[in-house]
């Protein structure tokens, strides 16, 4: 219940995985995801977020697409 946005707010890592798979398989992000104002990455341990971003950059053939999606997303960088 609540759709993708509720699921992402429950576990923000899902948002980074969504970006990674969208970049890998050429998917477009749904408007609901792009409309999120805060996906809650600041609540995650920085290491978890970093590992997922590294996977998007190092394991796929389109790392630039992963960065492009991350830049167009509502994701906030973790602030220590």
Secondary structure as the mmCIF struct_conf table of DSSP 4:
data_model
#
loop_
_struct_conf.conf_type_id
_struct_conf.id
_struct_conf.beg_label_comp_id
_struct_conf.beg_label_asym_id
_struct_conf.beg_label_seq_id
_struct_conf.end_label_comp_id
_struct_conf.end_label_asym_id
_struct_conf.end_label_seq_id
HELX_RH_AL_P HELX_RH_AL_P1 UNK A 3 UNK A 10
TURN_TY1_P TURN_TY1_P1 UNK A 12 UNK A 12
HELX_RH_AL_P HELX_RH_AL_P2 UNK A 13 UNK A 25
TURN_TY1_P TURN_TY1_P2 UNK A 26 UNK A 26
HELX_LH_PP_P HELX_LH_PP_P1 UNK A 27 UNK A 30
HELX_RH_AL_P HELX_RH_AL_P3 UNK A 31 UNK A 34
TURN_TY1_P TURN_TY1_P3 UNK A 35 UNK A 35
BEND BEND1 UNK A 37 UNK A 37
HELX_RH_3T_P HELX_RH_3T_P1 UNK A 41 UNK A 43
BEND BEND2 UNK A 44 UNK A 44
HELX_RH_AL_P HELX_RH_AL_P4 UNK A 46 UNK A 58
BEND BEND3 UNK A 59 UNK A 61
HELX_RH_AL_P HELX_RH_AL_P5 UNK A 63 UNK A 71
TURN_TY1_P TURN_TY1_P4 UNK A 72 UNK A 72
BEND BEND4 UNK A 73 UNK A 73
HELX_LH_PP_P HELX_LH_PP_P2 UNK A 75 UNK A 78
#
